[in-house]
Amino acid sequence: MTNATHPVPPALERMLTPTLALGVGALAVCGLGAMQSVEQFLRSYLFAFFFWVSVPIGALGLLMIQHLSGGRWGALLRRFFEAWSRTLPFALVLFLPVLLGYAKIYPWAHPAEGDRIVAHKALYLNGAFWIGRAVFYFALWSLFAWLFSKWSAEQDRDGLTPRLSSNYQALGGGGLVALVLSVSFASIDWGMSLNPHWFSTIYGVIYLVGAAMAVMALSIVLLARFAHDEPFLHVVRKDTIHDLGKLLFAFNMLWAYTNLSQFLIIWSGNLPEEIPFYLARVNGAWGALGLFVVLFHFVVPYAILLSRDVKRSLRLLAPVAGWLVLMRLVDTYWMIGPDLAGHHGAESAAFHPHWMDVLAPLGLGALFVHLFLRQLKSRPLVPQHEAELEPEAAHAAPAHA
């Protein structure tokens, strides 16, 4: 493969215009809705952003892990991860409505008189510091994405030199630590601080695992769209698809483990400063939604992904992955929805989804996918001079099923 050969799947080209039109159109309608209720628009928009920004964040994490561990699965999806990570500078622009309207969303921006808990956290939870941290997070993540993409372009041109290999390893290790810490703080700032009286030490880990799972599932769906065309036609193999299926299965297991760990620790401790999170989510309609998440985010996909045949076939694996993307969105809504609605511990929190809770994720998601596709087509879709992929092309049979 050379840089002169840069085929782009027709399916990718066909997706560019519809995703842009859908994204702009849906958000424009939400903008009209903001004229009726700015607060509702900001709540729906934050929910949508909190989910969709997890995709490039998860991609950056998996990119670092792949450079540390190697493997065909990561070599095949490396350009997906790089393209997703390069959407992070644009994500800061898309975050502007929340940055400008945070005071209408977060209760710590206007605490009740005599609220000693919020007053105690004011040094951390204040507007200037909160905005400054957000800008720092995106600057850090964008720097990591830029460095990996820069070195990847050098590898396309010159091959994997010892210097590039050392750079990948160094940034993959140190960067992963920085990413875990920064994303944990970001999830606390944007999600957990919606209820400043509540806290969980595993909240950031749950968000990170969900981010990795979301980008893995979405990448499988997109790979299935492109697999029958060059340059993927002769590099997508059954054993590599099997690896992707096993990773998706593992992330779903880890998601269940971290959520169950948080639930058991908080519920068994039964502390008044911790238990309100679940009191607002295990009763009434929120409780029914939580049960739906347990069954269809974990139990049913777990049973399906036990099958080796499903994990080795893109045709069978892609629908499961697509469903898990949807369930990640539903789980995010269950995770922050009651706090966005102002129910902090009410045993029967009202459940009133708004039409913007559907349209905002649709529009913002379409824009993120459009930005991703534009970044993806700007580089060769399969890494050049990649040793992990050469044996597949030479010896393995294509996986068209």
C-alpha positions as CSV (number, residue, x, y, z in Angstrom):
1,M,0.0,0.0,0.0
2,T,1.2,3.5,-0.7
3,N,-0.2,7.0,-0.1
4,A,-1.0,7.3,-3.8
5,T,-3.6,4.6,-3.2
6,H,-6.3,6.1,-1.1
7,P,-9.6,4.4,-1.9
8,V,-12.7,5.7,-0.1
9,P,-15.7,3.4,0.3
10,P,-18.7,4.7,-1.6
11,A,-20.8,4.2,1.5
12,L,-18.6,6.7,3.3
13,E,-19.1,9.3,0.6
14,R,-22.9,8.7,0.6
15,M,-23.1,9.3,4.4
16,L,-21.5,12.8,4.4
17,T,-24.3,14.9,3.1
18,P,-27.2,13.2,5.0
19,T,-25.4,13.3,8.4
20,L,-24.6,17.0,7.9
21,A,-28.2,17.8,6.9
22,L,-29.7,15.7,9.7
23,G,-27.3,17.3,12.3
24,V,-28.0,20.9,11.3
25,G,-31.7,20.3,10.8
26,A,-32.3,18.6,14.1
27,L,-30.3,21.1,16.1
28,A,-32.0,24.0,14.3
29,V,-35.4,22.6,15.4
30,C,-34.0,22.3,19.0
31,G,-32.9,26.0,18.6
32,L,-36.5,26.8,17.9
33,G,-37.5,24.9,21.0
34,A,-35.0,27.0,23.0
35,M,-37.2,30.0,22.3
36,Q,-39.9,28.4,24.4
37,S,-37.5,27.1,27.1
38,V,-33.8,27.8,27.2
39,E,-33.5,25.6,30.3
40,Q,-35.0,22.6,28.6
41,F,-32.8,23.1,25.5
42,L,-29.7,23.3,27.7
43,R,-30.7,20.2,29.7
44,S,-31.3,18.1,26.5
45,Y,-28.2,19.5,24.8
46,L,-26.0,18.6,27.8
47,F,-27.4,15.1,27.9
48,A,-26.7,14.7,24.2
49,F,-23.2,16.1,24.5
50,F,-22.3,14.1,27.6
51,F,-23.0,10.9,25.6
52,W,-21.5,11.8,22.2
53,V,-18.3,13.4,23.5
54,S,-17.6,10.0,25.2
55,V,-17.1,8.5,21.7
56,P,-13.9,10.5,20.7
57,I,-12.7,10.2,24.3
58,G,-13.1,6.4,24.2
59,A,-11.4,6.4,20.8
60,L,-8.4,8.2,22.2
61,G,-8.2,5.7,25.1
62,L,-8.4,2.7,22.8
63,L,-5.8,4.3,20.5
64,M,-3.4,4.5,23.5
65,I,-4.1,1.0,24.6
66,Q,-3.6,-0.3,21.0
67,H,-0.2,1.3,20.7
68,L,0.8,-0.2,24.1
69,S,-0.5,-3.7,23.4
70,G,-0.5,-4.1,19.6
71,G,-2.8,-6.5,17.9
72,R,-4.6,-6.8,14.6
73,W,-7.9,-5.5,16.0
74,G,-6.3,-2.1,16.8
75,A,-4.4,-1.9,13.5
76,L,-7.6,-2.4,11.6
77,L,-9.5,0.3,13.6
78,R,-6.6,2.6,14.2
79,R,-7.7,5.1,11.6
80,F,-11.2,5.0,13.1
81,F,-9.8,5.9,16.5
82,E,-7.5,8.6,15.1
83,A,-10.4,10.2,13.1
84,W,-12.7,10.2,16.1
85,S,-10.0,11.7,18.4
86,R,-9.5,14.5,15.8
87,T,-13.1,15.6,16.4
88,L,-12.2,16.7,19.9
89,P,-11.2,20.3,19.0
90,F,-14.6,20.6,17.2
91,A,-16.3,19.2,20.4
92,L,-15.1,22.2,22.4
93,V,-17.0,24.4,19.9
94,L,-20.1,22.2,20.2
95,F,-19.8,22.5,24.0
96,L,-20.2,26.3,23.9
97,P,-23.9,26.3,24.6
98,V,-23.3,24.5,27.9
99,L,-20.3,26.7,28.7
100,L,-22.4,29.8,28.1
101,G,-25.5,28.5,29.9
102,Y,-24.1,26.5,32.7
103,A,-25.7,28.7,35.3
104,K,-29.2,27.5,34.1
105,I,-28.3,23.8,34.5
106,Y,-26.1,23.4,37.5
107,P,-27.5,24.0,41.0
108,W,-24.1,24.9,42.4
109,A,-24.1,28.0,40.2
110,H,-26.9,29.5,42.4
111,P,-26.8,27.6,45.7
112,A,-29.7,27.9,48.2
113,E,-28.9,30.1,51.2
114,G,-27.5,28.1,54.0
115,D,-26.5,25.2,51.8
116,R,-23.3,24.3,53.6
117,I,-22.4,21.4,51.3
118,V,-22.3,23.5,48.1
119,A,-20.6,26.3,50.0
120,H,-17.9,23.8,51.1
121,K,-17.3,22.9,47.5
122,A,-17.4,26.4,46.1
123,L,-13.6,26.6,45.7
124,Y,-13.9,23.8,43.1
125,L,-17.5,24.3,41.8
126,N,-17.4,27.8,40.6
127,G,-18.1,29.1,37.1
128,A,-14.6,30.5,36.2
129,F,-12.7,27.4,37.4
130,W,-15.3,25.1,35.9
131,I,-15.0,26.7,32.4
132,G,-11.2,26.8,32.7
133,R,-11.1,23.1,33.5
134,A,-13.2,22.3,30.5
135,V,-10.9,24.3,28.1
136,F,-7.9,22.5,29.7
137,Y,-9.5,19.0,29.2
138,F,-10.2,19.7,25.5
139,A,-6.7,21.2,24.9
140,L,-5.0,18.2,26.5
141,W,-7.1,15.7,24.6
142,S,-6.7,17.6,21.3
143,L,-2.9,17.6,21.8
144,F,-2.8,13.9,22.3
145,A,-4.9,13.4,19.2
146,W,-2.7,15.7,17.2
147,L,0.5,13.9,18.2
148,F,-0.8,10.4,17.4
149,S,-2.2,11.6,14.0
150,K,1.1,13.4,13.2
151,W,3.2,10.3,14.0
152,S,0.7,8.1,12.2
153,A,1.2,10.2,9.0
154,E,5.0,9.9,9.4
155,Q,4.6,6.1,9.7
156,D,2.6,6.1,6.4
157,R,5.4,7.9,4.8
158,D,8.5,6.4,6.3
159,G,7.4,3.2,8.0
160,L,7.6,2.4,11.7
161,T,10.9,3.7,12.8
162,P,12.4,3.1,16.3
163,R,11.8,6.7,17.1
164,L,8.1,6.5,16.2
165,S,7.7,3.2,18.1
166,S,9.3,4.8,21.2
167,N,7.0,7.9,20.9
168,Y,3.9,5.7,20.6
169,Q,4.9,3.7,23.7
170,A,5.8,6.8,25.8
171,L,2.6,8.8,24.9
172,G,0.5,5.7,25.1
173,G,1.6,4.9,28.7
174,G,1.8,8.4,30.2
175,G,-1.0,9.7,28.1
176,L,-3.3,7.0,29.3
177,V,-2.8,8.0,32.9
178,A,-3.4,11.6,32.1
179,L,-6.5,10.7,30.1
180,V,-8.0,8.6,32.9
181,L,-7.5,11.4,35.4
182,S,-8.8,14.2,33.1
183,V,-11.8,12.2,31.9
184,S,-12.7,11.3,35.5
185,F,-12.6,15.0,36.5
186,A,-14.6,15.9,33.3
187,S,-17.3,13.4,34.1
188,I,-17.5,14.8,37.6
189,D,-17.7,18.4,36.4
190,W,-20.3,17.7,33.6
191,G,-22.4,14.9,35.0
192,M,-21.9,14.2,38.8
193,S,-22.0,17.9,39.7
194,L,-25.6,18.1,38.5
195,N,-26.3,16.9,42.0
196,P,-23.6,18.6,44.1
197,H,-24.7,16.9,47.3
198,W,-23.9,13.4,45.9
199,F,-20.6,11.8,45.1
200,S,-19.2,8.4,44.0
201,T,-15.6,7.5,43.7
202,I,-16.3,5.1,40.8
203,Y,-18.3,7.6,38.7
204,G,-15.4,8.4,36.4
205,V,-14.5,4.8,35.8
206,I,-18.1,4.0,34.8
207,Y,-18.1,6.8,32.3
208,L,-14.7,5.7,30.9
209,V,-15.8,2.1,30.4
210,G,-19.0,3.3,28.7
211,A,-17.0,5.6,26.5
212,A,-14.7,2.7,25.4
213,M,-17.8,0.5,24.8
214,A,-19.6,3.2,22.8
215,V,-16.7,3.8,20.3
216,M,-16.0,0.0,20.0
217,A,-19.7,-0.7,19.2
218,L,-20.0,2.3,16.8
219,S,-16.7,1.3,15.0
220,I,-18.0,-2.2,14.4
221,V,-21.2,-0.8,12.9
222,L,-19.3,1.6,10.6
223,L,-16.8,-1.2,9.7
224,A,-19.7,-3.4,8.6
225,R,-20.8,-0.6,6.3
226,F,-17.4,-0.3,4.6
227,A,-16.1,-3.9,4.8
228,H,-17.2,-4.9,1.2
229,D,-15.2,-2.1,-0.4
230,E,-11.6,-1.2,-0.7
231,P,-9.4,-0.7,1.3
232,F,-11.1,-2.9,3.8
233,L,-12.1,-5.7,1.4
234,H,-8.9,-7.6,1.7
235,V,-7.9,-6.8,5.3
236,V,-11.1,-7.6,7.2
237,R,-10.8,-11.2,8.4
238,K,-12.9,-13.5,10.6
239,D,-10.3,-13.8,13.3
240,T,-10.0,-10.0,13.6
241,I,-13.8,-9.7,13.7
242,H,-13.7,-12.3,16.4
243,D,-11.3,-10.2,18.4
244,L,-13.6,-7.2,18.1
245,G,-16.6,-9.2,19.2
246,K,-14.7,-10.5,22.2
247,L,-13.6,-6.9,23.1
248,L,-17.2,-5.7,22.8
249,F,-18.3,-8.6,25.1
250,A,-15.6,-7.8,27.6
251,F,-16.5,-4.1,27.7
252,N,-20.1,-5.0,28.3
253,M,-19.1,-7.3,31.2
254,L,-16.9,-4.5,32.6
255,W,-19.7,-2.0,32.4
256,A,-22.0,-4.3,34.3
257,Y,-19.2,-5.0,36.9
258,T,-18.5,-1.3,37.6
259,N,-22.2,-0.4,37.8
260,L,-23.0,-3.3,40.1
261,S,-20.0,-2.4,42.3
262,Q,-21.2,1.1,42.7
263,F,-24.8,-0.1,43.5
264,L,-23.7,-2.7,46.1
265,I,-21.3,-0.4,47.9
266,I,-23.8,2.5,48.1
267,W,-26.8,0.4,48.9
268,S,-25.0,-1.6,51.6
269,G,-23.5,1.5,53.1
270,N,-27.0,3.2,53.2
271,L,-25.4,6.6,53.9
272,P,-27.7,9.6,53.6
273,E,-25.2,11.5,51.4
274,E,-24.9,8.6,48.9
275,I,-28.2,6.7,48.7
276,P,-30.3,9.5,47.1
277,F,-28.8,8.8,43.7
278,Y,-30.6,5.4,43.6
279,L,-33.7,6.5,45.5
280,A,-34.5,8.7,42.5
281,R,-33.7,5.9,40.0
282,V,-35.2,2.6,41.3
283,N,-38.8,3.7,41.7
284,G,-41.6,4.4,39.3
285,A,-40.8,5.1,35.6
286,W,-37.1,5.7,36.3
287,G,-37.0,2.2,38.0
288,A,-38.6,0.6,34.9
289,L,-36.1,2.3,32.7
290,G,-33.3,1.1,34.9
291,L,-34.6,-2.5,34.6
292,F,-34.8,-2.1,30.9
293,V,-31.1,-1.1,30.9
294,V,-30.1,-4.1,32.9
295,L,-32.0,-6.5,30.7
296,F,-31.2,-5.0,27.3
297,H,-27.8,-3.4,27.9
298,F,-26.4,-6.4,29.7
299,V,-28.4,-9.6,30.0
300,V,-29.6,-10.0,26.4
301,P,-26.4,-8.8,24.7
302,Y,-24.4,-11.0,27.1
303,A,-26.5,-14.1,26.0
304,I,-26.1,-13.2,22.3
305,L,-22.4,-12.5,22.4
306,L,-21.7,-15.8,24.1
307,S,-22.1,-17.3,20.6
308,R,-18.8,-17.7,18.8
309,D,-20.6,-17.6,15.4
310,V,-22.0,-14.1,16.2
311,K,-18.6,-12.8,17.3
312,R,-17.0,-14.0,14.0
313,S,-19.5,-12.5,11.6
314,L,-19.8,-8.8,10.9
315,R,-23.3,-9.4,9.5
316,L,-24.4,-10.8,12.9
317,L,-22.2,-8.7,15.2
318,A,-23.1,-5.3,13.7
319,P,-26.8,-5.3,14.7
320,V,-25.8,-6.2,18.3
321,A,-23.2,-3.4,18.3
322,G,-25.7,-0.9,16.9
323,W,-28.2,-1.9,19.6
324,L,-25.5,-1.4,22.3
325,V,-24.8,2.2,21.0
326,L,-28.5,2.9,21.5
327,M,-28.4,1.4,25.0
328,R,-25.4,3.5,25.9
329,L,-27.5,6.5,25.1
330,V,-30.4,5.2,27.2
331,D,-28.1,4.4,30.1
332,T,-26.6,7.9,29.9
333,Y,-30.2,9.3,30.2
334,W,-30.9,7.1,33.2
335,M,-27.6,8.2,34.7
336,I,-28.1,11.9,34.6
337,G,-31.8,12.4,33.6
338,P,-33.2,12.7,37.2
339,D,-30.5,15.2,38.1
340,L,-31.1,17.3,35.0
341,A,-34.8,17.4,35.9
342,G,-33.9,18.5,39.5
343,H,-34.8,15.3,41.3
344,H,-32.1,14.8,43.9
345,G,-33.2,11.9,45.9
346,A,-36.9,12.0,45.6
347,E,-38.3,8.5,46.0
348,S,-40.7,9.0,43.2
349,A,-38.9,11.3,40.8
350,A,-41.2,12.5,37.9
351,F,-40.4,11.0,34.5
352,H,-41.2,13.5,31.8
353,P,-39.0,13.1,28.7
354,H,-39.1,16.0,26.3
355,W,-39.0,15.9,22.6
356,M,-35.6,17.6,22.6
357,D,-34.2,14.7,24.7
358,V,-34.6,12.7,21.4
359,L,-33.8,15.4,18.8
360,A,-30.7,16.8,20.5
361,P,-28.9,13.5,20.7
362,L,-29.9,12.7,17.1
363,G,-28.7,16.1,15.8
364,L,-25.5,16.2,17.8
365,G,-24.7,12.6,17.0
366,A,-25.2,13.2,13.3
367,L,-22.8,16.2,13.5
368,F,-20.2,14.1,15.3
369,V,-20.5,11.3,12.8
370,H,-20.1,13.8,9.9
371,L,-17.0,15.3,11.5
372,F,-15.6,11.8,12.0
373,L,-16.3,10.8,8.4
374,R,-14.6,13.9,7.1
375,Q,-11.5,13.2,9.2
376,L,-11.6,9.6,8.2
377,K,-11.5,10.2,4.5
378,S,-8.6,12.7,4.8
379,R,-6.1,9.9,5.4
380,P,-5.6,6.4,4.0
381,L,-8.2,4.3,5.8
382,V,-5.8,1.5,6.5
383,P,-2.4,2.3,8.1
384,Q,0.5,2.0,5.7
385,H,3.5,-0.1,6.4
386,E,1.6,-1.9,9.1
387,A,3.1,-5.3,10.0
388,E,0.0,-6.4,11.9
389,L,-2.1,-6.3,8.7
390,E,0.3,-7.8,6.2
391,P,-0.1,-11.5,7.3
392,E,-3.8,-11.1,7.0
393,A,-3.7,-9.9,3.5
394,A,-1.2,-12.6,2.5
395,H,-2.7,-15.7,4.1
396,A,-6.2,-15.2,5.5
397,A,-9.5,-15.5,3.7
398,P,-11.8,-12.5,3.6
399,A,-14.7,-12.4,6.1
400,H,-17.7,-11.5,4.0
401,A,-20.3,-13.2,6.2
